Amino acid sequence: MDDQTDRRFATTLARGLSVLRAFRPSDDGLSNGELAQRTGLPKSTVSRLTFTLGRLGYLTQAGRGDRYRPGPSLLALGNVAAASISFVELSGPLMQRVADETGTLALLLVRDGARMLIAKTWRPSGVSSLWLEVGHRPPLNGSSSGHAFLASLSEPDFAAVVAEARGDRGLTPERAAEIRREAGAQVMTRGYVIAPPDSYFAAGIHAVSAPFHAADTAEPVVFTCGAGPDVLSVERMEAEVGPRLRDAVRELERMTGRRSPDL
């Protein structure tokens, strides 16, 4: 049964959560109109949701009164979640070391509906600026993180995810099966995934990804290293950065007592 027709599905709650997910670290507050654009919800609906979320402390209007920002209740909720998901804290030193040693941006991504979502980043020391931030949502089709994620799902979960994401950036069941087959072979043979350059969703981004099966999450998560093509060529991903990322994820598996399942 589709979520929208399942009587157990709380549509209002889902819409409120979509408002909270719309915020990005670089935002200087968002108006109801901007939130409506990002969520695809009517502005009148967004106005009711932001009013309620503000009263509950999940949003605040400090400073410019017409613009909303994440509030203290959301901060507390995020800290509880981060502390409860044990691998996040353990992965920090490992991924920071990978970022520093390779000069790339290291990221943790999780699935968010039809796309992946950057949940955490580790910036390399001595690098002034890099693209991508928490909240950015790369597609499943055309990103190394999306390909690694699809390759790591069980058969039932794969079918459900493809059904939900179908049509996003040309993702068809046939294309998803092709991604799963090719990326799965990469995971099995070398422990990381590089999306074919001609399929990249953004020409200015090169990335290599490795999946991780955490005890705290129902689905696999993905660790990624990325940079511009001038810094991170395919050859460098294959010879240096991919193996370095794979080894860090395997170390995290040892630390958490996890093991990647056979595909």
Phi and psi restraints in degrees (value plus and minus 20) as a CYANA .aco file:
   2 ASP   PHI     -87.9   -47.9
   2 ASP   PSI     124.7   164.7
   3 ASP   PHI     -74.0   -34.0
   3 ASP   PSI     -60.1   -20.1
   4 GLN   PHI     -87.8   -47.8
   4 GLN   PSI     -40.4    -0.4
   5 THR   PHI    -127.2   -87.2
   5 THR   PSI     -22.5    17.5
   6 ASP   PHI     -99.9   -59.9
   6 ASP   PSI     103.6   143.6
   7 ARG   PHI     -84.1   -44.1
   7 ARG   PSI     -38.5     1.5
   8 ARG   PHI    -100.4   -60.4
   8 ARG   PSI     -33.7     6.3
   9 PHE   PHI    -100.0   -60.0
   9 PHE   PSI     102.8   142.8
  10 ALA   PHI    -111.3   -71.3
  10 ALA   PSI      76.2   116.2
  11 THR   PHI     -81.7   -41.7
  11 THR   PSI     -62.0   -22.0
  12 THR   PHI     -82.2   -42.2
  12 THR   PSI     -61.3   -21.3
  13 LEU   PHI     -82.4   -42.4
  13 LEU   PSI     -63.9   -23.9
  14 ALA   PHI     -80.5   -40.5
  14 ALA   PSI     -59.6   -19.6
  15 ARG   PHI     -88.1   -48.1
  15 ARG   PSI     -59.9   -19.9
  16 GLY   PHI     -82.5   -42.5
  16 GLY   PSI     -60.2   -20.2
  17 LEU   PHI     -87.8   -47.8
  17 LEU   PSI     -53.8   -13.8
  18 SER   PHI     -84.8   -44.8
  18 SER   PSI     -52.9   -12.9
  19 VAL   PHI     -85.1   -45.1
  19 VAL   PSI     -64.6   -24.6
  20 LEU   PHI     -84.6   -44.6
  20 LEU   PSI     -56.3   -16.3
  21 ARG   PHI     -93.3   -53.3
  21 ARG   PSI     -32.9     7.1
  22 ALA   PHI     -94.1   -54.1
  22 ALA   PSI     -37.7     2.3
  23 PHE   PHI     -99.0   -59.0
  23 PHE   PSI     125.7   165.7
  24 ARG   PHI    -147.1  -107.1
  24 ARG   PSI     133.7   173.7
  25 PRO   PHI     -78.3   -38.3
  25 PRO   PSI     -49.9    -9.9
  26 SER   PHI    -102.4   -62.4
  26 SER   PSI     -25.2    14.8
  27 ASP   PHI     -90.0   -50.0
  27 ASP   PSI     116.8   156.8
  28 ASP   PHI    -119.5   -79.5
  28 ASP   PSI      36.4    76.4
  29 GLY   PHI      60.8   100.8
  29 GLY   PSI     136.2   176.2
  30 LEU   PHI    -152.2  -112.2
  30 LEU   PSI     118.7   158.7
  31 SER   PHI    -103.9   -63.9
  31 SER   PSI     148.5   188.5
  32 ASN   PHI     -79.4   -39.4
  32 ASN   PSI     -57.1   -17.1
  33 GLY   PHI     -85.4   -45.4
  33 GLY   PSI     -61.8   -21.8
  34 GLU   PHI     -87.5   -47.5
  34 GLU   PSI     -58.9   -18.9
  35 LEU   PHI     -85.1   -45.1
  35 LEU   PSI     -56.9   -16.9
  36 ALA   PHI     -83.1   -43.1
  36 ALA   PSI     -60.1   -20.1
  37 GLN   PHI     -84.6   -44.6
  37 GLN   PSI     -62.6   -22.6
  38 ARG   PHI     -92.9   -52.9
  38 ARG   PSI     -52.6   -12.6
  39 THR   PHI    -114.7   -74.7
  39 THR   PSI     -40.1    -0.1
  40 GLY   PHI      58.3    98.3
  40 GLY   PSI      -8.8    31.2
  41 LEU   PHI    -113.0   -73.0
  41 LEU   PSI     133.3   173.3
  42 PRO   PHI     -80.5   -40.5
  42 PRO   PSI     126.8   166.8
  43 LYS   PHI     -81.9   -41.9
  43 LYS   PSI     -54.7   -14.7
  44 SER   PHI     -84.4   -44.4
  44 SER   PSI     -58.3   -18.3
  45 THR   PHI     -86.1   -46.1
  45 THR   PSI     -64.8   -24.8
  46 VAL   PHI     -80.3   -40.3
  46 VAL   PSI     -59.4   -19.4
  47 SER   PHI     -81.3   -41.3
  47 SER   PSI     -61.5   -21.5
  48 ARG   PHI     -86.8   -46.8
  48 ARG   PSI     -60.2   -20.2
  49 LEU   PHI     -88.4   -48.4
  49 LEU   PSI     -63.7   -23.7
  50 THR   PHI     -86.7   -46.7
  50 THR   PSI     -54.5   -14.5
  51 PHE   PHI     -82.3   -42.3
  51 PHE   PSI     -67.1   -27.1
  52 THR   PHI     -85.6   -45.6
  52 THR   PSI     -66.1   -26.1
  53 LEU   PHI     -84.5   -44.5
  53 LEU   PSI     -52.7   -12.7
  54 GLY   PHI     -87.3   -47.3
  54 GLY   PSI     -63.6   -23.6
  55 ARG   PHI     -82.7   -42.7
  55 ARG   PSI     -50.7   -10.7
  56 LEU   PHI    -107.8   -67.8
  56 LEU   PSI     -24.1    15.9
  57 GLY   PHI      69.5   109.5
  57 GLY   PSI     -16.3    23.7
  58 TYR   PHI    -101.5   -61.5
  58 TYR   PSI     -40.3    -0.3
  59 LEU   PHI    -149.8  -109.8
  59 LEU   PSI     134.5   174.5
  60 THR   PHI    -155.9  -115.9
  60 THR   PSI     136.1   176.1
  61 GLN   PHI    -137.9   -97.9
  61 GLN   PSI      10.6    50.6
  62 ALA   PHI     -80.1   -40.1
  62 ALA   PSI     122.4   162.4
  63 GLY   PHI      65.5   105.5
  63 GLY   PSI    -138.7   -98.7
  64 ARG   PHI     -92.2   -52.2
  64 ARG   PSI      95.7   135.7
  65 GLY   PHI     -88.0   -48.0
  65 GLY   PSI     -35.2     4.8
  66 ASP   PHI    -113.9   -73.9
  66 ASP   PSI     -19.9    20.1
  67 ARG   PHI    -141.2  -101.2
  67 ARG   PSI     120.2   160.2
  68 TYR   PHI    -122.5   -82.5
  68 TYR   PSI     127.4   167.4
  69 ARG   PHI    -154.8  -114.8
  69 ARG   PSI     138.2   178.2
  70 PRO   PHI     -75.6   -35.6
  70 PRO   PSI     118.1   158.1
  71 GLY   PHI    -122.6   -82.6
  71 GLY   PSI     158.8   198.8
  72 PRO   PHI     -82.8   -42.8
  72 PRO   PSI     -53.8   -13.8
  73 SER   PHI     -85.4   -45.4
  73 SER   PSI     -55.5   -15.5
  74 LEU   PHI     -90.0   -50.0
  74 LEU   PSI     -57.6   -17.6
  75 LEU   PHI     -81.5   -41.5
  75 LEU   PSI     -65.6   -25.6
  76 ALA   PHI     -82.3   -42.3
  76 ALA   PSI     -62.0   -22.0
  77 LEU   PHI     -83.7   -43.7
  77 LEU   PSI     -61.6   -21.6
  78 GLY   PHI     -85.5   -45.5
  78 GLY   PSI     -58.9   -18.9
  79 ASN   PHI     -86.9   -46.9
  79 ASN   PSI     -58.2   -18.2
  80 VAL   PHI     -83.4   -43.4
  80 VAL   PSI     -63.5   -23.5
  81 ALA   PHI     -83.5   -43.5
  81 ALA   PSI     -65.0   -25.0
  82 ALA   PHI     -82.8   -42.8
  82 ALA   PSI     -59.0   -19.0
  83 ALA   PHI     -91.6   -51.6
  83 ALA   PSI     -48.9    -8.9
  84 SER   PHI     -99.9   -59.9
  84 SER   PSI     -47.5    -7.5
  85 ILE   PHI    -114.8   -74.8
  85 ILE   PSI      77.6   117.6
  86 SER   PHI     -83.7   -43.7
  86 SER   PSI     -53.6   -13.6
  87 PHE   PHI     -89.7   -49.7
  87 PHE   PSI     -41.3    -1.3
  88 VAL   PHI     -82.6   -42.6
  88 VAL   PSI     -68.7   -28.7
  89 GLU   PHI     -86.4   -46.4
  89 GLU   PSI     -60.4   -20.4
  90 LEU   PHI     -85.0   -45.0
  90 LEU   PSI     -53.2   -13.2
  91 SER   PHI     -94.5   -54.5
  91 SER   PSI     -40.7    -0.7
  92 GLY   PHI     -73.7   -33.7
  92 GLY   PSI     -78.6   -38.6
  93 PRO   PHI     -81.2   -41.2
  93 PRO   PSI     -55.9   -15.9
  94 LEU   PHI     -84.3   -44.3
  94 LEU   PSI     -67.6   -27.6
  95 MET   PHI     -93.6   -53.6
  95 MET   PSI     -52.4   -12.4
  96 GLN   PHI     -84.7   -44.7
  96 GLN   PSI     -59.3   -19.3
  97 ARG   PHI     -84.7   -44.7
  97 ARG   PSI     -61.5   -21.5
  98 VAL   PHI     -81.5   -41.5
  98 VAL   PSI     -64.8   -24.8
  99 ALA   PHI     -79.9   -39.9
  99 ALA   PSI     -66.2   -26.2
 100 ASP   PHI     -86.7   -46.7
 100 ASP   PSI     -61.8   -21.8
 101 GLU   PHI     -93.4   -53.4
 101 GLU   PSI     -48.3    -8.3
 102 THR   PHI    -123.5   -83.5
 102 THR   PSI     -32.9     7.1
 103 GLY   PHI      48.7    88.7
 103 GLY   PSI       6.0    46.0
 104 THR   PHI    -136.8   -96.8
 104 THR   PSI     144.7   184.7
 105 LEU   PHI    -104.7   -64.7
 105 LEU   PSI     101.6   141.6
 106 ALA   PHI    -115.4   -75.4
 106 ALA   PSI     121.2   161.2
 107 LEU   PHI    -158.6  -118.6
 107 LEU   PSI     132.5   172.5
 108 LEU   PHI    -133.4   -93.4
 108 LEU   PSI     106.0   146.0
 109 LEU   PHI    -142.9  -102.9
 109 LEU   PSI     124.6   164.6
 110 VAL   PHI    -148.4  -108.4
 110 VAL   PSI     141.9   181.9
 111 ARG   PHI     -98.1   -58.1
 111 ARG   PSI     118.6   158.6
 112 ASP   PHI    -152.3  -112.3
 112 ASP   PSI      73.5   113.5
 113 GLY   PHI      45.5    85.5
 113 GLY   PSI    -141.2  -101.2
 114 ALA   PHI    -106.7   -66.7
 114 ALA   PSI     -19.3    20.7
 115 ARG   PHI    -155.7  -115.7
 115 ARG   PSI     151.4   191.4
 116 MET   PHI    -105.8   -65.8
 116 MET   PSI     138.8   178.8
 117 LEU   PHI    -153.8  -113.8
 117 LEU   PSI     108.2   148.2
 118 ILE   PHI     -94.3   -54.3
 118 ILE   PSI      95.8   135.8
 119 ALA   PHI    -119.1   -79.1
 119 ALA   PSI     -44.1    -4.1
 120 LYS   PHI    -178.5  -138.5
 120 LYS   PSI     127.2   167.2
 121 THR   PHI    -151.3  -111.3
 121 THR   PSI     132.9   172.9
 122 TRP   PHI    -149.9  -109.9
 122 TRP   PSI      94.4   134.4
 123 ARG   PHI    -112.5   -72.5
 123 ARG   PSI     118.9   158.9
 124 PRO   PHI     -90.2   -50.2
 124 PRO   PSI     124.6   164.6
 125 SER   PHI     -85.5   -45.5
 125 SER   PSI     119.3   159.3
 126 GLY   PHI      64.6   104.6
 126 GLY   PSI     -19.8    20.2
 127 VAL   PHI    -125.4   -85.4
 127 VAL   PSI     100.0   140.0
 128 SER   PHI     -90.0   -50.0
 128 SER   PSI     -60.3   -20.3
 129 SER   PHI    -174.5  -134.5
 129 SER   PSI     123.2   163.2
 130 LEU   PHI    -160.5  -120.5
 130 LEU   PSI     132.5   172.5
 131 TRP   PHI     -93.3   -53.3
 131 TRP   PSI     149.9   189.9
 132 LEU   PHI      56.3    96.3
 132 LEU   PSI     119.5   159.5
 133 GLU   PHI    -166.2  -126.2
 133 GLU   PSI     149.2   189.2
 134 VAL   PHI     -77.2   -37.2
 134 VAL   PSI     113.7   153.7
 135 GLY   PHI      81.6   121.6
 135 GLY   PSI     -37.7     2.3
 136 HIS   PHI     -86.8   -46.8
 136 HIS   PSI     123.9   163.9
 137 ARG   PHI    -145.8  -105.8
 137 ARG   PSI      66.5   106.5
 138 PRO   PHI     -90.4   -50.4
 138 PRO   PSI     133.0   173.0
 139 PRO   PHI     -96.5   -56.5
 139 PRO   PSI     141.7   181.7
 140 LEU   PHI     -88.6   -48.6
 140 LEU   PSI     -57.8   -17.8
 141 ASN   PHI    -112.9   -72.9
 141 ASN   PSI      89.7   129.7
 142 GLY   PHI      85.8   125.8
 142 GLY   PSI      -9.7    30.3
 143 SER   PHI    -149.0  -109.0
 143 SER   PSI     125.1   165.1
 144 SER   PHI     -84.3   -44.3
 144 SER   PSI     -53.8   -13.8
 145 SER   PHI     -86.7   -46.7
 145 SER   PSI     -62.5   -22.5
 146 GLY   PHI     -84.5   -44.5
 146 GLY   PSI     -60.9   -20.9
 147 HIS   PHI     -86.0   -46.0
 147 HIS   PSI     -62.3   -22.3
 148 ALA   PHI     -84.0   -44.0
 148 ALA   PSI     -58.4   -18.4
 149 PHE   PHI     -84.2   -44.2
 149 PHE   PSI     -69.2   -29.2
 150 LEU   PHI     -80.7   -40.7
 150 LEU   PSI     -56.6   -16.6
 151 ALA   PHI     -88.4   -48.4
 151 ALA   PSI     -41.0    -1.0
 152 SER   PHI    -120.9   -80.9
 152 SER   PSI     -20.7    19.3
 153 LEU   PHI    -102.0   -62.0
 153 LEU   PSI     131.8   171.8
 154 SER   PHI     -89.4   -49.4
 154 SER   PSI     143.6   183.6
 155 GLU   PHI     -77.5   -37.5
 155 GLU   PSI     -68.3   -28.3
 156 PRO   PHI     -83.0   -43.0
 156 PRO   PSI     -61.2   -21.2
 157 ASP   PHI     -87.8   -47.8
 157 ASP   PSI     -57.0   -17.0
 158 PHE   PHI     -80.1   -40.1
 158 PHE   PSI     -66.7   -26.7
 159 ALA   PHI     -82.0   -42.0
 159 ALA   PSI     -60.2   -20.2
 160 ALA   PHI     -88.4   -48.4
 160 ALA   PSI     -61.8   -21.8
 161 VAL   PHI     -86.0   -46.0
 161 VAL   PSI     -63.2   -23.2
 162 VAL   PHI     -83.7   -43.7
 162 VAL   PSI     -58.6   -18.6
 163 ALA   PHI     -83.1   -43.1
 163 ALA   PSI     -58.5   -18.5
 164 GLU   PHI     -92.8   -52.8
 164 GLU   PSI     -56.5   -16.5
 165 ALA   PHI    -113.8   -73.8
 165 ALA   PSI     -20.5    19.5
 166 ARG   PHI     -74.3   -34.3
 166 ARG   PSI     111.3   151.3
 167 GLY   PHI      74.3   114.3
 167 GLY   PSI     -38.8     1.2
 168 ASP   PHI     -92.4   -52.4
 168 ASP   PSI      98.7   138.7
 169 ARG   PHI      30.4    70.4
 169 ARG   PSI      23.5    63.5
 170 GLY   PHI      55.0    95.0
 170 GLY   PSI      -1.6    38.4
 171 LEU   PHI     -98.5   -58.5
 171 LEU   PSI      88.8   128.8
 172 THR   PHI    -127.3   -87.3
 172 THR   PSI     143.9   183.9
 173 PRO   PHI     -76.1   -36.1
 173 PRO   PSI     -56.7   -16.7
 174 GLU   PHI     -87.6   -47.6
 174 GLU   PSI     -63.3   -23.3
 175 ARG   PHI     -86.5   -46.5
 175 ARG   PSI     -59.7   -19.7
 176 ALA   PHI     -82.5   -42.5
 176 ALA   PSI     -60.9   -20.9
 177 ALA   PHI     -85.0   -45.0
 177 ALA   PSI     -57.6   -17.6
 178 GLU   PHI     -85.1   -45.1
 178 GLU   PSI     -64.8   -24.8
 179 ILE   PHI     -79.5   -39.5
 179 ILE   PSI     -67.3   -27.3
 180 ARG   PHI     -79.6   -39.6
 180 ARG   PSI     -62.2   -22.2
 181 ARG   PHI     -86.8   -46.8
 181 ARG   PSI     -68.0   -28.0
 182 GLU   PHI     -91.3   -51.3
 182 GLU   PSI     -64.0   -24.0
 183 ALA   PHI     -89.2   -49.2
 183 ALA   PSI     -56.8   -16.8
 184 GLY   PHI     -80.2   -40.2
 184 GLY   PSI     -58.9   -18.9
 185 ALA   PHI     -84.2   -44.2
 185 ALA   PSI     -57.5   -17.5
 186 GLN   PHI     -86.3   -46.3
 186 GLN   PSI     -62.6   -22.6
 187 VAL   PHI     -82.1   -42.1
 187 VAL   PSI     -62.7   -22.7
 188 MET   PHI     -87.2   -47.2
 188 MET   PSI     -59.7   -19.7
 189 THR   PHI    -108.1   -68.1
 189 THR   PSI     -50.8   -10.8
 190 ARG   PHI    -156.4  -116.4
 190 ARG   PSI     -26.1    13.9
 191 GLY   PHI      65.5   105.5
 191 GLY   PSI     -12.5    27.5
 192 TYR   PHI    -171.6  -131.6
 192 TYR   PSI     147.6   187.6
 193 VAL   PHI    -148.2  -108.2
 193 VAL   PSI     114.4   154.4
 194 ILE   PHI    -142.8  -102.8
 194 ILE   PSI     100.2   140.2
 195 ALA   PHI     -90.2   -50.2
 195 ALA   PSI     122.8   162.8
 196 PRO   PHI     -76.8   -36.8
 196 PRO   PSI     112.6   152.6
 197 PRO   PHI     -73.8   -33.8
 197 PRO   PSI     -53.6   -13.6
 198 ASP   PHI     -93.9   -53.9
 198 ASP   PSI     -24.9    15.1
 199 SER   PHI    -128.2   -88.2
 199 SER   PSI     -19.6    20.4
 200 TYR   PHI     -78.0   -38.0
 200 TYR   PSI     119.4   159.4
 201 PHE   PHI     -96.0   -56.0
 201 PHE   PSI     -39.4     0.6
 202 ALA   PHI    -162.2  -122.2
 202 ALA   PSI     102.3   142.3
 203 ALA   PHI     -85.3   -45.3
 203 ALA   PSI     -45.5    -5.5
 204 GLY   PHI    -107.9   -67.9
 204 GLY   PSI      -9.3    30.7
 205 ILE   PHI    -146.0  -106.0
 205 ILE   PSI     103.9   143.9
 206 HIS   PHI    -133.7   -93.7
 206 HIS   PSI     118.6   158.6
 207 ALA   PHI    -172.9  -132.9
 207 ALA   PSI     131.9   171.9
 208 VAL   PHI    -149.3  -109.3
 208 VAL   PSI     121.5   161.5
 209 SER   PHI    -154.3  -114.3
 209 SER   PSI     133.3   173.3
 210 ALA   PHI    -156.7  -116.7
 210 ALA   PSI     109.8   149.8
 211 PRO   PHI     -98.7   -58.7
 211 PRO   PSI     134.9   174.9
 212 PHE   PHI    -158.5  -118.5
 212 PHE   PSI     110.3   150.3
 213 HIS   PHI    -120.4   -80.4
 213 HIS   PSI      80.9   120.9
 214 ALA   PHI    -109.1   -69.1
 214 ALA   PSI     128.9   168.9
 215 ALA   PHI     -91.2   -51.2
 215 ALA   PSI     -41.7    -1.7
 216 ASP   PHI    -108.9   -68.9
 216 ASP   PSI     -27.7    12.3
 217 THR   PHI    -146.4  -106.4
 217 THR   PSI     126.5   166.5
 218 ALA   PHI     -93.4   -53.4
 218 ALA   PSI     -49.0    -9.0
 219 GLU   PHI    -133.8   -93.8
 219 GLU   PSI     138.8   178.8
 220 PRO   PHI     -84.8   -44.8
 220 PRO   PSI     134.8   174.8
 221 VAL   PHI    -131.5   -91.5
 221 VAL   PSI     152.0   192.0
 222 VAL   PHI    -153.6  -113.6
 222 VAL   PSI     113.4   153.4
 223 PHE   PHI    -122.9   -82.9
 223 PHE   PSI     119.1   159.1
 224 THR   PHI    -156.7  -116.7
 224 THR   PSI     127.1   167.1
 225 CYS   PHI    -138.8   -98.8
 225 CYS   PSI     112.2   152.2
 226 GLY   PHI    -162.6  -122.6
 226 GLY   PSI     137.8   177.8
 227 ALA   PHI    -189.4  -149.4
 227 ALA   PSI     158.8   198.8
 228 GLY   PHI     -90.6   -50.6
 228 GLY   PSI     138.9   178.9
 229 PRO   PHI     -78.7   -38.7
 229 PRO   PSI     -48.8    -8.8
 230 ASP   PHI     -89.4   -49.4
 230 ASP   PSI     -45.5    -5.5
 231 VAL   PHI    -116.3   -76.3
 231 VAL   PSI     -56.9   -16.9
 232 LEU   PHI    -145.1  -105.1
 232 LEU   PSI      64.9   104.9
 233 SER   PHI     -96.9   -56.9
 233 SER   PSI     144.1   184.1
 234 VAL   PHI     -79.4   -39.4
 234 VAL   PSI     -60.3   -20.3
 235 GLU   PHI     -81.9   -41.9
 235 GLU   PSI     -60.5   -20.5
 236 ARG   PHI     -91.0   -51.0
 236 ARG   PSI     -56.5   -16.5
 237 MET   PHI     -79.6   -39.6
 237 MET   PSI     -62.8   -22.8
 238 GLU   PHI     -93.0   -53.0
 238 GLU   PSI     -59.8   -19.8
 239 ALA   PHI    -106.8   -66.8
 239 ALA   PSI     -50.4   -10.4
 240 GLU   PHI    -148.2  -108.2
 240 GLU   PSI     -79.4   -39.4
 241 VAL   PHI     -92.7   -52.7
 241 VAL   PSI     -62.5   -22.5
 242 GLY   PHI     -78.3   -38.3
 242 GLY   PSI     -72.4   -32.4
 243 PRO   PHI     -80.0   -40.0
 243 PRO   PSI     -56.4   -16.4
 244 ARG   PHI     -86.2   -46.2
 244 ARG   PSI     -62.1   -22.1
 245 LEU   PHI     -85.4   -45.4
 245 LEU   PSI     -65.1   -25.1
 246 ARG   PHI     -76.7   -36.7
 246 ARG   PSI     -65.0   -25.0
 247 ASP   PHI     -84.1   -44.1
 247 ASP   PSI     -57.5   -17.5
 248 ALA   PHI     -85.7   -45.7
 248 ALA   PSI     -60.7   -20.7
 249 VAL   PHI     -87.5   -47.5
 249 VAL   PSI     -58.1   -18.1
 250 ARG   PHI     -85.9   -45.9
 250 ARG   PSI     -55.9   -15.9
 251 GLU   PHI     -84.6   -44.6
 251 GLU   PSI     -59.6   -19.6
 252 LEU   PHI     -84.2   -44.2
 252 LEU   PSI     -58.0   -18.0
 253 GLU   PHI     -80.9   -40.9
 253 GLU   PSI     -62.3   -22.3
 254 ARG   PHI     -85.6   -45.6
 254 ARG   PSI     -60.1   -20.1
 255 MET   PHI     -86.7   -46.7
 255 MET   PSI     -52.8   -12.8
 256 THR   PHI    -120.1   -80.1
 256 THR   PSI     -21.8    18.2
 257 GLY   PHI      50.8    90.8
 257 GLY   PSI       5.0    45.0
 258 ARG   PHI    -120.1   -80.1
 258 ARG   PSI     140.4   180.4
 259 ARG   PHI    -163.4  -123.4
 259 ARG   PSI     112.1   152.1
 260 SER   PHI     -85.6   -45.6
 260 SER   PSI     108.9   148.9
 261 PRO   PHI     -89.2   -49.2
 261 PRO   PSI     135.7   175.7
 262 ASP   PHI     -86.9   -46.9
 262 ASP   PSI     118.0   158.0
